[in-house]
Amino acid sequence: MRAIIFSWEYPPRVVGQLSGYVSALSTQLAKSKVDINVVTYDDSDTGQTQEPSGVKTFRVANPVRNHIGVLTWVLTLNQEVERAAANIYYDSNKQVDLIDVHDWHFIPAAVTLKNGLGIPFVYSVESLEDHRSPNAISSYNLAIKSIEWLGFFEAERISVKSEWMKDEINRIYKVPKEKITTIATDPELWIEEILKLYNRVARTQE
């Protein structure tokens, strides 16, 4: 299996807990013989590297340097994420089984690659805009929510870490619970459950 992970933070760039989680996930998947490619952001250290674990990392910079907020930063960065993922796809003779998108930031790139190249994706949810900005109804917040909604609509499967988050996605976005898989970070079962989810999504290409 060959998979691409999208994450807006990855070591050595650490903003929150996502960086460490994606690092641990990709390392464990590589140990399970998955060809793992992480596409992430770094303005100063770009290009491809291969880690001792076998994980291949592709770091891209934002072509636009100045931004008024995270929304414009995300939307302009997505084109570089698309380019890196497309390069992985063509360099591997079009053999990419799925994309795993962590949080909302690179959902636009995943949707483009799904519809343009036929690569299904998993939307791995870390948080929701309704929780990050409670009661916020500005056009800015609604734009982020629309990207989250697009991810829920276009993803083959949605992955969450708790039943509470599963219930919240169902409550706020009316996503059928049957589309959402809860995978707790239990060290003994975690990777096994992730692999089951990946295999289920990869079969949609067949």
C-alpha positions in Angstrom: 0.0 0.0 0.0 1.1 3.5 -0.8 -0.5 6.4 1.2 0.1 10.2 1.4 -0.5 12.0 4.6 -1.3 15.8 4.6 -0.5 17.7 7.8 0.1 21.4 8.2 2.6 20.6 11.0 5.3 17.9 11.3 8.6 17.7 13.1 10.7 19.7 13.5 7.8 22.2 13.1 5.7 21.8 16.2 2.6 24.0 16.7 0.4 21.7 18.8 -0.1 18.0 19.4 -0.8 17.1 15.8 2.9 17.2 14.8 3.9 14.5 17.3 0.8 12.4 16.4 1.4 12.4 12.7 5.1 11.6 13.3 4.2 8.6 15.4 1.5 7.5 12.9 3.8 7.7 9.9 6.6 5.9 11.6 4.3 3.0 12.7 2.8 2.8 9.3 6.3 2.5 7.7 7.0 -0.3 10.2 3.9 -2.0 8.9 5.3 -1.9 5.4 3.2 0.9 4.1 4.9 3.3 1.7 4.2 6.5 3.6 4.7 10.0 2.1 4.1 13.0 4.3 3.4 16.3 2.6 3.8 19.2 5.0 4.7 22.9 5.3 8.0 24.5 6.0 9.0 27.9 4.5 12.7 27.4 5.1 13.5 23.7 4.7 11.7 22.5 1.5 12.1 19.5 -0.7 12.1 15.7 -0.2 13.9 13.8 2.6 13.7 10.2 3.7 13.8 9.5 7.4 15.6 6.5 9.0 12.1 5.0 9.6 11.5 4.9 5.9 9.0 7.7 5.9 9.4 10.1 2.9 8.7 13.7 3.7 7.9 16.4 1.2 8.0 20.0 2.6 6.6 22.8 0.6 6.6 26.6 1.1 3.8 29.1 0.6 4.3 31.0 -2.7 2.7 34.0 -1.1 4.6 35.5 1.8 2.2 38.0 3.4 -1.2 37.1 4.7 -4.1 38.7 6.6 -5.0 35.4 8.3 -4.8 31.7 8.3 -7.5 31.3 5.7 -5.6 33.1 2.9 -2.4 31.3 4.0 -4.1 27.9 3.7 -5.8 28.5 0.4 -2.5 29.7 -1.3 -0.5 26.9 0.2 -2.9 24.2 -1.1 -1.6 24.6 -4.6 1.9 23.5 -3.5 0.4 20.6 -1.6 -1.4 19.5 -4.7 1.8 19.8 -6.8 3.8 17.7 -4.3 1.1 15.0 -4.1 0.7 14.9 -7.9 4.5 14.4 -8.2 4.3 11.5 -5.8 1.5 10.0 -7.9 3.2 10.3 -11.2 6.6 9.2 -9.9 5.0 6.1 -8.5 3.4 5.2 -11.8 0.0 6.4 -10.6 0.0 3.9 -7.7 -1.3 5.9 -4.7 -4.0 4.1 -2.8 -5.3 7.0 -0.6 -4.6 10.3 1.1 -5.1 10.9 4.8 -5.8 14.6 5.5 -5.3 15.7 9.1 -7.5 18.6 10.0 -9.2 21.0 7.6 -6.2 22.9 6.2 -5.5 20.8 3.1 -9.0 19.6 2.3 -9.1 21.7 -0.9 -6.0 19.9 -2.2 -7.4 16.5 -1.3 -10.7 17.2 -3.1 -8.9 18.4 -6.2 -6.7 15.2 -6.3 -9.7 13.0 -5.6 -11.7 14.5 -8.5 -8.7 15.0 -10.8 -6.7 11.8 -10.3 -9.2 9.5 -8.6 -7.4 9.2 -5.3 -9.8 8.7 -2.4 -9.1 10.3 0.9 -9.7 10.0 4.7 -10.5 13.1 6.7 -8.8 12.7 10.1 -10.5 15.3 12.3 -8.6 16.9 15.2 -10.9 19.8 15.9 -13.9 21.7 14.6 -14.4 25.4 13.9 -17.4 25.4 16.2 -15.1 24.3 19.1 -12.2 26.5 18.2 -14.4 29.6 17.9 -17.6 29.1 19.8 -20.6 31.2 18.6 -18.5 32.8 15.9 -20.6 33.6 12.8 -18.4 35.9 10.9 -17.8 35.3 7.2 -14.2 34.2 8.1 -15.5 31.4 10.4 -18.2 30.4 8.0 -15.6 30.0 5.2 -13.6 27.6 7.4 -16.7 25.7 8.2 -17.5 25.4 4.5 -14.1 23.8 4.0 -14.8 21.4 6.9 -18.2 20.6 5.3 -16.6 20.0 1.9 -14.2 17.5 3.6 -17.0 15.6 5.3 -19.0 15.5 2.0 -16.1 14.4 -0.3 -14.1 12.1 2.0 -14.6 8.4 1.6 -14.3 8.0 5.4 -13.9 10.2 8.4 -11.6 9.3 11.3 -12.0 10.6 14.8 -10.3 9.7 18.2 -13.5 9.7 20.4 -17.2 8.9 20.3 -17.7 12.5 21.5 -16.2 13.9 18.3 -18.2 11.5 16.2 -21.4 12.7 17.9 -20.4 16.4 17.4 -19.7 15.9 13.7 -23.1 14.3 13.3 -24.8 17.0 15.3 -23.1 20.0 13.6 -22.7 18.8 10.0 -25.4 16.0 9.9 -22.8 13.5 8.7 -24.1 9.9 9.0 -22.4 8.1 11.8 -21.9 5.2 9.5 -19.3 7.3 7.6 -17.3 8.0 10.7 -14.8 5.6 12.3 -13.6 6.1 15.8 -10.0 5.0 16.4 -8.7 5.6 19.9 -4.9 5.9 20.3 -4.5 2.6 22.1 -0.9 1.6 21.5 -1.8 -2.0 20.9 -4.7 -1.6 18.6 -4.2 1.8 17.0 -2.2 1.0 13.9 -4.1 -2.2 13.3 -7.4 -0.2 13.2 -5.8 2.5 11.0 -4.7 -0.2 8.5 -8.2 -1.6 8.4 -9.6 1.8 7.6 -6.9 2.4 4.9 -7.6 -0.9 3.3 -11.3 -0.2 3.3 -10.8 3.2 1.6 -8.2 1.8 -0.9 -10.7 -0.7 -2.2 -12.9 2.1 -3.5 -10.4 2.5 -6.3 -10.8 -1.1 -7.5 
